[in-house]
Amino acid sequence: MSHAIFPSPPLSTQPASNQGVLSAAANGLGAFITDFGGDLDRIFGRAGIQQEQLLHPTLSLCLSNYCEVLEESARQTGCDNFGLHYGQQFQPQALGLLGYVGLCSETLEDALVNFAQAFPFHQHSTAIQLLDEGECYRFHYQIRHGAIVQRRQDAELTMGMATNLLRHVLGNEWGPREVTFEHDRPEDGQVHRDLFQASVHFSQTANSILIPKAEIAGKNMPGRDPVLLMLVNDAIRRLGASSGGDLLEHVRQAIHNSLDLGEPALDEIARQVSTSEWSLQRRLRDQGVSFSQLVDEVRREAALWYLRQERLSVSELALVLGYSETSAFSRAFRRWFGVSPRQWRTLD
């Protein structure tokens, strides 16, 4: 069974104080749209984004608007693979702070870990995990925002960004062992295989790239700089805090990431949000909630999200949510909604 090697954000249907993405994620987007024959004013207008926002890489864009501008670009340019092509040319340094978190790391393996660890500060309402699957790492990505239904272009863009971080060291011809996408296979899936130089599978449970450990072992980052890395990490965390991320959201994120490892532990969650057990309990109490209540809320929200995907059985879902027995999950679900998980699927 794979396991995550660092924290990732959770599914949360609660309104977070910052649900955005740093505008560095749209670096060069205007020129790219123009190159494909798109009407910038029309596309940005339909997506609700002001072009001036893209001039400042540390400004926050609404995540739903960001995804919509990518989908609208694909529709209006007639390029079904718009996000795929945009991601393939997106170099790490263009991502601003997030890109430099990877570029300044000591090794390529460190770069992957640091990049994924910093991602929640770059983009909210998103689950990022680096899973250890024995011979390989799996870089795993999902948007967890209930209002964002169309997100194919963002998924293909993000997988391209992650691949380019690896190609920065391994060369442009390198390809992961496999690539997976949540969305259905497009009309011409061969383009994806050609650009990623990998086997590509669609209609999967998550977007991911599979990276053989042997291919990245011992590879140093050419621009490694521990002092700059420390400064960049500090800047992106401060930016995440100043843009409105609150304690409850960070705790929910840490809880969700730990669910597949079993019952979330207070001491481990406190460590992940950089505080003590005592301080975390006190700060949660000040906001009128307990740690056990938050665990219950996160499980309830995640259960609904996974059930709607219809890709996991009830017994598999129980394990994903950290329950040791399916019966324990079923009792909790009945307490939340008055019906069993199987009954809920027939009613929804």
C-alpha positions in Angstrom: 0.0 0.0 0.0 1.4 3.4 -0.9 1.8 6.1 1.7 2.2 9.8 1.6 5.6 11.2 2.6 4.4 14.7 3.5 1.2 16.6 4.3 -1.4 17.4 1.7 -4.6 19.5 1.8 -8.0 17.9 2.4 -11.4 17.8 0.8 -13.3 20.6 2.4 -16.7 22.0 1.6 -16.4 24.6 4.2 -15.6 28.1 2.9 -11.9 28.7 3.4 -10.5 32.2 3.8 -8.4 31.9 0.6 -9.6 29.5 -2.1 -7.2 30.9 -4.7 -4.1 30.2 -6.7 -1.2 32.5 -7.1 -1.3 34.3 -10.5 2.2 32.9 -11.2 0.3 29.8 -12.3 -0.9 31.8 -15.3 2.5 33.2 -16.3 2.6 33.9 -20.0 -1.0 32.8 -20.4 -2.1 35.9 -22.4 0.6 35.4 -25.0 -0.1 31.7 -25.2 -3.8 32.4 -25.9 -2.9 34.9 -28.5 -0.5 32.5 -30.2 -3.4 30.0 -30.5 -5.6 32.7 -32.1 -7.8 33.4 -29.0 -9.5 36.7 -28.1 -8.0 37.7 -24.8 -10.7 40.2 -23.8 -13.5 37.7 -24.5 -11.8 34.8 -22.8 -10.7 36.6 -19.7 -14.1 38.4 -19.5 -16.0 35.1 -19.7 -13.7 33.7 -17.0 -14.0 36.7 -14.7 -10.3 37.5 -14.6 -8.7 40.9 -15.1 -5.6 40.7 -17.2 -3.8 43.2 -14.9 -3.9 40.5 -12.1 -1.5 38.3 -14.1 1.2 41.0 -14.0 1.7 40.3 -10.3 2.8 36.7 -9.6 2.0 36.8 -5.9 -1.6 38.0 -6.3 -4.3 35.4 -5.7 -6.8 34.4 -8.4 -10.1 32.7 -7.6 -9.3 29.0 -8.3 -12.7 28.5 -10.1 -12.0 31.5 -12.4 -8.5 30.2 -13.1 -9.8 26.8 -14.1 -12.5 28.5 -16.2 -10.1 30.6 -18.1 -8.2 27.4 -19.2 -11.4 25.7 -20.2 -12.6 28.8 -22.0 -9.3 29.1 -23.8 -9.6 25.5 -25.0 -13.2 26.2 -26.3 -12.5 29.5 -28.0 -9.2 28.6 -29.6 -10.5 25.3 -30.8 -7.4 23.6 -29.2 -8.9 20.7 -27.2 -5.4 20.1 -25.7 -4.8 23.7 -24.6 -3.8 22.9 -21.0 -1.6 20.1 -22.2 0.4 22.3 -24.5 0.5 25.2 -22.1 1.9 22.9 -19.4 4.5 21.3 -21.7 6.1 24.7 -22.2 5.8 25.9 -18.6 9.2 26.0 -17.1 9.7 25.8 -13.3 11.1 29.3 -12.9 7.9 30.7 -14.5 6.0 29.5 -11.4 7.6 32.1 -9.2 8.1 31.2 -5.6 6.8 27.6 -6.1 9.1 27.0 -8.9 12.1 28.2 -7.0 11.3 26.0 -4.1 12.1 23.1 -6.4 15.0 24.7 -8.3 16.9 25.7 -5.1 16.6 22.2 -3.6 19.7 20.1 -3.0 18.6 17.0 -5.0 15.9 16.2 -7.5 14.2 14.0 -4.9 14.3 16.9 -2.5 12.9 19.1 -5.2 9.9 16.9 -5.6 9.2 16.7 -1.9 9.7 20.5 -1.4 7.6 21.4 -4.4 4.7 19.3 -3.3 5.0 20.5 0.3 4.8 24.1 -0.8 2.0 23.5 -3.2 -0.8 24.0 -0.7 0.4 27.6 -0.1 0.5 28.2 -3.8 -3.0 26.8 -4.5 -5.8 26.1 -2.1 -8.7 23.6 -2.2 -6.3 21.1 -3.7 -4.9 17.7 -2.6 -1.2 17.2 -3.4 0.7 14.0 -2.3 4.0 12.5 -3.1 3.3 8.8 -2.5 6.0 6.2 -1.9 5.0 3.1 -3.9 8.2 1.1 -3.4 10.2 1.3 -6.6 8.5 4.6 -7.6 7.1 7.8 -6.3 3.7 8.9 -7.5 3.0 12.6 -7.7 -0.7 12.8 -7.0 -2.9 15.9 -7.7 -6.6 16.6 -7.3 -8.7 19.8 -7.1 -11.1 19.5 -4.1 -13.4 22.4 -4.8 -17.1 21.5 -5.1 -17.8 24.3 -7.5 -15.2 23.3 -10.0 -16.5 20.5 -12.3 -14.6 21.2 -15.5 -11.0 20.9 -14.7 -9.4 18.8 -17.4 -7.2 21.6 -18.7 -5.9 22.4 -15.3 -5.0 18.7 -14.6 -3.1 18.4 -17.9 -1.3 21.7 -17.2 -0.3 20.7 -13.7 1.0 17.3 -14.8 3.0 19.1 -17.4 4.5 21.5 -14.9 5.5 18.6 -12.6 7.1 16.7 -15.5 9.1 19.8 -16.5 10.6 20.1 -13.0 12.0 16.6 -13.5 13.1 17.3 -17.1 15.0 20.3 -15.8 17.5 17.8 -14.6 16.8 14.6 -16.6 16.5 16.2 -20.0 13.6 17.0 -22.4 13.3 13.4 -23.6 12.7 12.0 -20.2 9.2 10.6 -19.5 7.5 9.2 -16.3 6.6 5.5 -16.2 3.0 6.3 -16.5 0.6 9.3 -16.3 -3.0 9.1 -15.1 -5.9 11.5 -15.4 -9.3 11.7 -13.8 -11.1 12.9 -17.0 -12.2 10.7 -19.8 -10.0 9.9 -22.7 -10.0 12.8 -25.3 -10.5 12.2 -28.9 -6.8 12.0 -29.6 -5.0 10.5 -26.6 -1.9 9.8 -28.7 -0.9 13.4 -28.3 -0.6 12.9 -24.5 1.5 9.8 -24.9 3.8 11.6 -27.3 4.3 14.7 -25.1 4.7 12.9 -21.8 6.8 10.1 -23.5 4.8 7.7 -21.3 1.8 5.4 -21.0 -1.2 7.5 -20.3 -4.4 6.3 -18.6 -7.7 8.2 -18.4 -10.8 7.9 -16.2 -8.6 7.1 -13.1 -9.1 8.1 -9.5 -6.6 11.0 -9.6 -4.2 12.9 -11.8 -0.7 11.6 -11.3 2.8 10.9 -12.7 4.7 7.7 -11.7 8.4 8.4 -11.2 11.0 5.5 -10.9 13.2 6.2 -7.9 16.3 4.8 -9.7 16.0 7.5 -12.4 16.2 10.4 -9.9 18.5 8.9 -7.3 21.7 10.9 -6.7 20.7 13.7 -9.2 21.6 17.1 -7.9 19.7 20.3 -8.8 22.0 22.5 -10.9 20.8 25.7 -9.1 20.7 24.3 -5.6 21.0 27.0 -3.0 20.1 26.2 0.6 20.0 29.8 1.8 17.7 30.9 -1.0 15.5 27.8 -0.5 15.0 28.8 3.2 14.1 32.4 2.2 11.7 31.2 -0.6 10.0 28.7 1.7 9.6 31.4 4.3 8.2 33.8 1.8 5.6 31.4 0.4 4.4 30.4 3.9 4.1 34.0 4.9 2.2 34.7 1.7 -0.1 31.8 2.3 -0.8 33.1 5.8 -1.2 36.8 4.8 -3.6 35.8 2.0 -6.0 34.5 4.6 -5.3 30.8 5.2 -6.6 30.1 8.8 -5.8 27.5 11.4 -9.0 25.5 10.9 -8.3 25.1 7.2 -4.7 24.1 7.7 -5.7 21.5 10.4 -8.4 20.1 8.1 -5.8 19.8 5.4 -3.4 17.9 7.7 -6.2 15.6 8.9 -7.3 14.7 5.4 -3.8 13.9 4.4 -3.4 11.5 7.3 -6.7 9.6 7.0 -5.4 6.8 4.8 -2.8 6.0 7.6 -5.5 5.4 10.2 -7.1 7.4 12.9 -5.6 10.9 12.9 -3.5 11.6 15.9 -3.5 15.0 17.7 0.3 15.0 18.2 1.0 14.3 14.5 -1.4 16.9 13.3 0.0 19.5 15.7 3.5 18.8 14.3 2.2 19.2 10.7 0.8 22.7 11.5 3.9 23.7 13.4 2.5 24.0 16.9 2.3 22.0 20.1 -0.6 19.7 21.1 -1.5 22.0 24.0 -1.5 25.1 21.8 -3.5 23.4 19.1 -6.2 22.3 21.5 -6.4 25.8 23.0 -6.6 27.5 19.7 -9.3 25.2 18.4 -11.2 25.6 21.7 -11.0 29.4 21.2 -12.8 28.9 17.9 -15.5 26.7 19.4 -14.4 23.4 18.0 -12.5 20.3 19.2 -10.0 18.2 17.4 -12.3 15.2 17.4 -15.1 17.3 15.9 -12.8 18.4 13.1 -11.8 14.8 12.3 -15.5 14.0 12.1 -16.2 16.9 9.8 -13.4 16.1 7.5 -14.4 12.5 7.3 -18.0 13.4 6.6 -17.0 15.9 3.8 -14.6 13.4 2.2 -17.1 10.6 2.4 -19.6 12.5 0.3 -17.0 13.5 -2.2 -15.7 10.0 -2.7 -19.2 8.5 -2.9 -20.1 10.9 -5.7 -17.1 9.7 -7.7 -18.5 6.1 -7.6 -15.0 4.7 -8.1 -14.4 3.2 -4.6 -16.4 0.5 -3.0 -17.8 1.2 0.5 -15.1 -1.1 2.1 -12.3 0.7 0.1 -13.7 4.0 1.1 -13.7 3.0 4.8 -9.9 2.4 4.6 -9.3 5.7 2.7 -11.1 7.5 5.5 -9.0 5.9 8.2 -11.5 3.4 9.6 -10.1 0.0 10.5 -13.5 -1.7 9.8 -16.2 -1.0 7.3 -18.8 -1.4 10.0 -17.3 1.6 11.9 -17.6 3.8 8.8 -21.2 2.6 8.1 -22.2 3.5 11.7 -20.6 7.0 11.4 -22.3 7.6 8.0 -25.7 6.6 9.4 -25.1 9.0 12.3 -24.3 11.8 9.8 -27.0 11.2 7.2 -29.5 8.8 8.6 -28.9 6.1 5.9 -26.1 3.7 5.1 -23.4 4.6 2.4 -25.0 2.1 0.0 -28.5 3.5 0.5 -27.1 7.0 0.0 -25.7 6.0 -3.4 -29.1 4.8 -4.5 -30.8 8.0 -3.4 -28.3 10.5 -4.7 
